Amino acid sequence: MSKYQFFCKPNTNRKEFTFLNSDSDSFLREKEQLLVQGFEVEDDYIYAETESEAVEKFKSNYLYAIEEYTKSNPVSGIFYQLNQLIGLLFKVFRKNK
């Protein structure tokens, strides 16, 4: 799983953004270039399997962080898993109709 850092132009409401894979050999150099160009670091690192998954998590704004927190707490994790199971069952039954 890769770790991505996102950068946004100020006052663009997260519409103008770019990102870097922190595992890249040129990460620090590219990060410095983005900061010089006026980009600002946005939020914490996002862990994802692919770039498109990282962008999707970034665009979901804080839903990703809330989801990760929910999964990390045993009590709320149970409710999260039940919610996912119920959603899956609804999809299965809708397809069968």
C-alpha positions as CSV (number, residue, x, y, z in Angstrom):
1,M,0.0,0.0,0.0
2,S,1.4,3.4,-1.0
3,K,1.3,6.6,1.0
4,Y,0.2,9.8,-0.8
5,Q,0.5,13.4,0.2
6,F,-1.9,15.9,-1.3
7,F,-1.3,19.6,-2.0
8,C,-3.8,22.3,-2.8
9,K,-3.7,25.8,-4.1
10,P,-5.0,28.2,-1.3
11,N,-8.5,29.4,-1.5
12,T,-9.6,26.9,-4.2
13,N,-11.8,24.8,-1.9
14,R,-9.7,21.7,-2.7
15,K,-10.5,22.0,-6.4
16,E,-7.0,22.7,-7.6
17,F,-4.8,19.9,-6.2
18,T,-2.0,17.5,-7.0
19,F,-0.4,14.7,-5.1
20,L,2.9,12.8,-4.7
21,N,3.7,9.3,-3.7
22,S,5.9,9.6,-0.6
23,D,7.8,6.4,-1.6
24,S,9.2,8.1,-4.7
25,D,13.0,8.8,-4.7
26,S,12.2,12.4,-5.8
27,F,9.4,13.0,-3.2
28,L,11.3,15.6,-1.2
29,R,12.5,17.5,-4.2
30,E,9.1,17.5,-5.9
31,K,7.4,18.5,-2.6
32,E,9.7,21.5,-2.3
33,Q,8.9,22.5,-5.9
34,L,5.2,22.4,-5.2
35,L,5.6,24.5,-2.1
36,V,7.6,27.1,-4.0
37,Q,4.8,27.2,-6.6
38,G,2.3,28.1,-3.9
39,F,0.7,24.8,-3.1
40,E,0.1,23.9,0.5
41,V,0.1,20.5,2.2
42,E,-3.5,19.4,2.7
43,D,-4.5,17.0,5.5
44,D,-2.5,13.9,6.5
45,Y,-1.1,11.2,4.3
46,I,-3.6,9.0,2.5
47,Y,-2.9,5.2,2.3
48,A,-4.2,3.6,-0.9
49,E,-3.4,0.7,-3.3
50,T,-3.6,2.9,-6.4
51,E,-3.4,6.6,-7.3
52,S,-7.1,6.6,-8.3
53,E,-8.1,5.2,-4.9
54,A,-6.1,7.9,-3.2
55,V,-7.8,10.6,-5.3
56,E,-11.2,9.2,-4.5
57,K,-10.4,9.2,-0.8
58,F,-9.1,12.7,-1.0
59,K,-12.2,13.9,-2.8
60,S,-14.4,12.3,-0.2
61,N,-12.9,14.9,2.1
62,Y,-13.1,13.8,5.8
63,L,-15.3,10.8,5.1
64,Y,-12.1,8.7,4.7
65,A,-10.7,9.8,8.0
66,I,-14.0,9.2,9.8
67,E,-14.2,5.7,8.2
68,E,-10.7,4.8,9.2
69,Y,-11.3,6.0,12.8
70,T,-14.6,4.0,12.9
71,K,-12.8,0.9,11.8
72,S,-10.1,1.3,14.5
73,N,-12.6,1.4,17.4
74,P,-13.8,-2.2,18.2
75,V,-17.3,-1.1,19.2
76,S,-18.0,1.2,16.3
77,G,-16.1,-1.3,14.0
78,I,-18.8,-3.8,14.6
79,F,-21.6,-1.4,13.6
80,Y,-19.6,-0.4,10.6
81,Q,-19.2,-4.0,9.5
82,L,-22.9,-4.7,10.1
83,N,-23.8,-1.6,8.0
84,Q,-21.6,-2.8,5.2
85,L,-23.2,-6.3,5.3
86,I,-26.7,-4.8,5.2
87,G,-25.8,-2.7,2.2
88,L,-24.3,-5.7,0.4
89,L,-27.5,-7.8,1.1
90,F,-29.7,-5.0,-0.3
91,K,-27.6,-5.0,-3.5
92,V,-27.9,-8.7,-3.8
93,F,-31.6,-8.8,-3.3
94,R,-32.2,-5.9,-5.7
95,K,-30.3,-7.8,-8.5
96,N,-32.4,-10.9,-7.9
97,K,-35.7,-9.0,-8.5
